[in-house]
């Protein structure tokens, strides 16, 4: 208890004198805040990208692809096989019709609004009439639904925000093909918001892929019906060339590579910056110890425990780290949370529009990173304060 009282007494003196050393303290706080801003903002890219991917799939839906295909772009399913798949057990029915949509997935080049001279790969999806009902999260926010059998398209709001020429009434030109934009839809922030949707048969004729699809998306009768559907697909010789996955699992895997890359980049950049911030904190705390050397020596001469001095210096450094970390995390939230952008998904070679997300978890991680910098920055000055010769310090002016 005596040691604790001594530690609190020394610590309170240290913290009360921070305003008198505001200049040197501000150097450490600003340095740590800068590290946390960069760290949190870069990781918010990964969080936003992952949220867009994982929020795209439903546990109640299944996706059929060709065996061995990792993405819809590399998959191919012929029309006769699609008809067999739609008869599988476990699929929800709309009357006598399977709640399923056989779809074609292609890439078109469109200019970005920010960089008109740099075209980007934008996914274009041909859907069947039931394709809108299969995805119950889709809502039309502008214009009207597309008319099947025509060259009309509806676009996701993410695509409309990021790419030029996707407002209602615009004409999308891709090669010799022209598509009229008649509506804009939202999908709860999911990947579909980056896509352009049209009639699958029209898209097949344009790309000369008659009666050929990339995937089949279907609603399950219940979430547990997936096992029944998978067992039927695997045991049926006619469907030996297709694989079924839960839609949520498919999109979660699609985002793993990019999220891992961004997280690695974020930790790498933040670590390099943290090295500089640690040195800034060390210099700040050395200055603090030097300015109070006689004070520290006096306390030790009066019988204050050496460990109390060490702990008090470390706590002061942690307080500076906490202040810098909080400022940095709040700054990253105000500057980047909700910021709309798009990037290439290297697994599907298409653009994904998403929003940065500064989550509470990222906020806590940034603060922990700042505290670690503060702890490392205060360690050597704390040891110096503990080893400072009492007689020499008392003679210093």
Secondary structure, 3 states (H helix, E strand, C coil): CHHHHHHHHHHHHHHHCHHHHHHHHHHHHHHHHHHHHHHHHHHHHHHHHHHHHHCCCCCCEEEEEECCCCCHHHCCEEHHHHHHHCCCCCECEECCEECEEEEEEEEEEEEECCCCCCEEEEEEEEECCCHHHHCCCCEEEEECCCCCCCCEEEEEHHHHHHECCCCCCCEEEECCEEEEEEEEEECCCCHHHHCEEEEHHHHHHHCCCCCEECEEEEEECCCCHHHHHHHHHHHCHHHCCEEEEEHHHHHHHHHHHHHHHHHHHHHHHHHHHHHHHHHHHHHHHHHHHHHCHHHHHHHHHCCCCHHHHHHHHHHHHHHHHHHHHHHHHHHHHHHHCCCEEEEEECCCCEEEEEECCCCHHHHHHHHHHHHHHHHHHHHHHHHHHHHCCHHHHHHCC
